[in-house]
Amino acid sequence: MKEKYIRAMDVLHRACVIAAGTCLIVITLIIPYGVFCRYVLNSAASWPEPMAVLLMIVMSFLSAVVCYREYLHIGVGVLPAFLSGTAKSYLGWFLEICMLATNLFMLVWGTKLVGATLHQSIPDFPALSVGLSYLPIPVGGAVTALFIIERFMTQKFFAEPEPETVSGLTTE
């Protein structure tokens, strides 16, 4: 059961990486298109900038989920470094419970926000609902909650990031 859940989370993690990467690629393509239209063709396209903002929102939430699973999120490791054994485990459980509460808040209230704004349309894209622009909030909360459950199962609360996910560059 545990192995199947972890494999499912691997697939979900890969999907988040691909979706966030796709958003970044599309943003990278449409912004120069907008600049080209404005300064070369003297006919500004109205959609590239708002589309880039919407894609940036999606990319941000999915990238945060990926960073959480890969232990790349911002965290202060001073206290866990001084603890060992049971105390370190209790701290890990406490922090993950706080993370779960935060992400369940995002899921519940984000879903209510999406529902409340679903009937409104985005001025730049009348066919799209404002609720869709808020959809990354509950989706990010739900996916992170699934990854927190995985962390509860594996009990790897303070693991180091994998070497291939960390840049070899130093700032020293």
C-alpha positions as a Markdown table, in Angstrom:
| # | Residue | x | y | z |
|---|---|---|---|---|
| 1 | Met | 0.0 | 0.0 | 0.0 |
| 2 | Lys | 2.7 | 2.4 | 1.0 |
| 3 | Glu | 4.8 | 1.7 | -2.1 |
| 4 | Lys | 1.8 | 2.2 | -4.4 |
| 5 | Tyr | 1.0 | 5.5 | -2.7 |
| 6 | Ile | 4.6 | 6.7 | -3.1 |
| 7 | Arg | 4.6 | 5.6 | -6.8 |
| 8 | Ala | 1.4 | 7.5 | -7.3 |
| 9 | Met | 3.0 | 10.6 | -5.7 |
| 10 | Asp | 6.0 | 10.1 | -8.0 |
| 11 | Val | 3.6 | 10.3 | -11.0 |
| 12 | Leu | 1.9 | 13.4 | -9.5 |
| 13 | His | 5.2 | 15.0 | -8.8 |
| 14 | Arg | 6.3 | 14.4 | -12.4 |
| 15 | Ala | 3.0 | 15.9 | -13.7 |
| 16 | Cys | 3.5 | 19.0 | -11.6 |
| 17 | Val | 7.1 | 19.4 | -12.9 |
| 18 | Ile | 5.9 | 19.1 | -16.5 |
| 19 | Ala | 3.0 | 21.5 | -16.1 |
| 20 | Ala | 5.1 | 24.1 | -14.3 |
| 21 | Gly | 7.8 | 23.7 | -17.0 |
| 22 | Thr | 5.3 | 24.0 | -19.8 |
| 23 | Cys | 3.9 | 27.3 | -18.2 |
| 24 | Leu | 7.5 | 28.7 | -18.1 |
| 25 | Ile | 8.1 | 27.8 | -21.8 |
| 26 | Val | 4.8 | 29.3 | -22.9 |
| 27 | Ile | 5.5 | 32.5 | -20.9 |
| 28 | Thr | 8.9 | 32.7 | -22.5 |
| 29 | Leu | 7.4 | 32.5 | -25.9 |
| 30 | Ile | 4.4 | 34.8 | -25.5 |
| 31 | Ile | 6.1 | 37.8 | -23.9 |
| 32 | Pro | 8.6 | 38.3 | -26.8 |
| 33 | Tyr | 5.6 | 37.9 | -29.1 |
| 34 | Gly | 3.9 | 40.8 | -27.3 |
| 35 | Val | 7.0 | 42.9 | -27.5 |
| 36 | Phe | 7.4 | 42.1 | -31.2 |
| 37 | Cys | 3.8 | 43.1 | -31.9 |
| 38 | Arg | 4.1 | 46.3 | -30.0 |
| 39 | Tyr | 7.4 | 47.6 | -31.2 |
| 40 | Val | 7.9 | 46.1 | -34.6 |
| 41 | Leu | 4.3 | 45.8 | -35.9 |
| 42 | Asn | 3.1 | 48.9 | -34.0 |
| 43 | Ser | 0.0 | 46.9 | -33.1 |
| 44 | Ala | 0.0 | 45.8 | -29.5 |
| 45 | Ala | -1.6 | 42.4 | -28.8 |
| 46 | Ser | -3.7 | 42.6 | -25.6 |
| 47 | Trp | -3.5 | 39.0 | -24.5 |
| 48 | Pro | 0.2 | 38.1 | -23.9 |
| 49 | Glu | 0.7 | 40.0 | -20.6 |
| 50 | Pro | -2.5 | 38.8 | -18.9 |
| 51 | Met | -1.9 | 35.3 | -20.2 |
| 52 | Ala | 1.6 | 35.4 | -18.8 |
| 53 | Val | 0.2 | 36.5 | -15.4 |
| 54 | Leu | -2.3 | 33.6 | -15.3 |
| 55 | Leu | 0.4 | 31.1 | -16.3 |
| 56 | Met | 2.8 | 32.6 | -13.7 |
| 57 | Ile | 0.2 | 31.9 | -11.0 |
| 58 | Val | -0.2 | 28.3 | -12.1 |
| 59 | Met | 3.6 | 27.9 | -12.3 |
| 60 | Ser | 4.2 | 29.4 | -8.9 |
| 61 | Phe | 1.8 | 27.1 | -7.1 |
| 62 | Leu | 3.0 | 24.0 | -8.9 |
| 63 | Ser | 6.6 | 24.9 | -8.4 |
| 64 | Ala | 6.0 | 25.3 | -4.7 |
| 65 | Val | 4.5 | 21.8 | -4.5 |
| 66 | Val | 7.5 | 20.4 | -6.3 |
| 67 | Cys | 10.0 | 22.2 | -4.1 |
| 68 | Tyr | 8.1 | 21.0 | -1.0 |
| 69 | Arg | 8.4 | 17.3 | -2.1 |
| 70 | Glu | 12.1 | 17.7 | -3.1 |
| 71 | Tyr | 13.0 | 19.3 | 0.3 |
| 72 | Leu | 14.0 | 22.5 | -1.6 |
| 73 | His | 11.5 | 24.8 | 0.2 |
| 74 | Ile | 12.8 | 27.5 | 2.5 |
| 75 | Gly | 13.4 | 26.2 | 6.0 |
| 76 | Val | 15.6 | 26.9 | 8.9 |
| 77 | Gly | 17.4 | 23.8 | 9.9 |
| 78 | Val | 19.1 | 25.0 | 13.0 |
| 79 | Leu | 16.6 | 23.5 | 15.5 |
| 80 | Pro | 16.4 | 20.1 | 13.9 |
| 81 | Ala | 20.2 | 20.0 | 13.6 |
| 82 | Phe | 20.5 | 20.3 | 17.4 |
| 83 | Leu | 17.8 | 17.7 | 18.0 |
| 84 | Ser | 18.0 | 13.9 | 17.7 |
| 85 | Gly | 15.8 | 10.9 | 18.1 |
| 86 | Thr | 12.3 | 11.4 | 19.5 |
| 87 | Ala | 12.5 | 15.2 | 19.9 |
| 88 | Lys | 13.5 | 15.6 | 16.3 |
| 89 | Ser | 10.6 | 13.2 | 15.3 |
| 90 | Tyr | 8.1 | 15.2 | 17.4 |
| 91 | Leu | 9.3 | 18.4 | 15.8 |
| 92 | Gly | 8.8 | 16.9 | 12.3 |
| 93 | Trp | 5.3 | 15.7 | 13.1 |
| 94 | Phe | 4.4 | 19.1 | 14.6 |
| 95 | Leu | 5.7 | 21.0 | 11.5 |
| 96 | Glu | 4.0 | 18.6 | 9.1 |
| 97 | Ile | 0.7 | 18.9 | 11.0 |
| 98 | Cys | 1.0 | 22.7 | 10.7 |
| 99 | Met | 1.7 | 22.3 | 7.0 |
| 100 | Leu | -1.3 | 20.0 | 6.6 |
| 101 | Ala | -3.5 | 22.5 | 8.4 |
| 102 | Thr | -2.3 | 25.4 | 6.1 |
| 103 | Asn | -2.9 | 23.3 | 3.0 |
| 104 | Leu | -6.3 | 22.1 | 4.1 |
| 105 | Phe | -7.2 | 25.8 | 4.7 |
| 106 | Met | -6.0 | 26.5 | 1.1 |
| 107 | Leu | -8.1 | 23.6 | -0.2 |
| 108 | Val | -11.3 | 24.5 | 1.6 |
| 109 | Trp | -11.3 | 28.3 | 1.4 |
| 110 | Gly | -9.7 | 28.2 | -2.1 |
| 111 | Thr | -12.5 | 26.0 | -3.3 |
| 112 | Lys | -15.0 | 28.5 | -1.8 |
| 113 | Leu | -13.2 | 31.4 | -3.6 |
| 114 | Val | -13.3 | 29.5 | -6.9 |
| 115 | Gly | -17.0 | 28.8 | -6.4 |
| 116 | Ala | -17.8 | 32.4 | -5.5 |
| 117 | Thr | -16.0 | 33.8 | -8.6 |
| 118 | Leu | -16.9 | 31.1 | -11.1 |
| 119 | His | -19.7 | 33.2 | -12.7 |
| 120 | Gln | -17.4 | 36.2 | -13.3 |
| 121 | Ser | -15.3 | 36.5 | -16.4 |
| 122 | Ile | -11.8 | 37.8 | -16.9 |
| 123 | Pro | -11.9 | 41.1 | -18.8 |
| 124 | Asp | -9.0 | 40.2 | -21.0 |
| 125 | Phe | -10.4 | 36.7 | -21.7 |
| 126 | Pro | -14.2 | 36.9 | -21.5 |
| 127 | Ala | -14.5 | 33.1 | -22.2 |
| 128 | Leu | -12.5 | 32.3 | -19.0 |
| 129 | Ser | -13.9 | 32.5 | -15.5 |
| 130 | Val | -12.2 | 34.4 | -12.7 |
| 131 | Gly | -12.7 | 31.2 | -10.7 |
| 132 | Leu | -10.2 | 29.5 | -13.0 |
| 133 | Ser | -7.5 | 32.0 | -12.1 |
| 134 | Tyr | -8.0 | 31.1 | -8.4 |
| 135 | Leu | -8.1 | 27.3 | -9.1 |
| 136 | Pro | -4.3 | 26.9 | -8.4 |
| 137 | Ile | -4.9 | 27.7 | -4.7 |
| 138 | Pro | -7.1 | 24.7 | -3.9 |
| 139 | Val | -5.2 | 22.5 | -6.3 |
| 140 | Gly | -1.8 | 23.4 | -4.8 |
| 141 | Gly | -3.3 | 22.8 | -1.3 |
| 142 | Ala | -4.6 | 19.4 | -2.2 |
| 143 | Val | -1.5 | 18.2 | -3.9 |
| 144 | Thr | 0.7 | 19.5 | -1.1 |
| 145 | Ala | -1.6 | 17.7 | 1.4 |
| 146 | Leu | -1.1 | 14.5 | -0.5 |
| 147 | Phe | 2.7 | 15.0 | -0.4 |
| 148 | Ile | 2.4 | 15.7 | 3.4 |
| 149 | Ile | 0.6 | 12.4 | 3.8 |
| 150 | Glu | 3.5 | 10.7 | 2.0 |
| 151 | Arg | 5.9 | 12.4 | 4.3 |
| 152 | Phe | 3.9 | 11.0 | 7.3 |
| 153 | Met | 4.1 | 7.6 | 5.8 |
| 154 | Thr | 7.9 | 7.7 | 5.2 |
| 155 | Gln | 8.7 | 9.8 | 8.3 |
| 156 | Lys | 11.5 | 11.6 | 6.4 |
| 157 | Phe | 10.8 | 15.0 | 7.9 |
| 158 | Phe | 14.2 | 16.6 | 7.6 |
| 159 | Ala | 15.8 | 14.8 | 4.6 |
| 160 | Glu | 18.4 | 16.6 | 2.5 |
| 161 | Pro | 17.5 | 17.4 | -1.1 |
| 162 | Glu | 18.7 | 15.0 | -3.8 |
| 163 | Pro | 22.1 | 16.1 | -5.2 |
| 164 | Glu | 20.7 | 16.3 | -8.8 |
| 165 | Thr | 18.1 | 18.9 | -7.6 |
| 166 | Val | 20.6 | 21.2 | -6.0 |
| 167 | Ser | 22.8 | 23.5 | -8.1 |
| 168 | Gly | 26.6 | 22.9 | -7.9 |
| 169 | Leu | 27.1 | 26.7 | -7.8 |
| 170 | Thr | 28.1 | 28.3 | -4.6 |
| 171 | Thr | 27.7 | 31.9 | -3.4 |
| 172 | Glu | 30.8 | 31.9 | -1.4 |
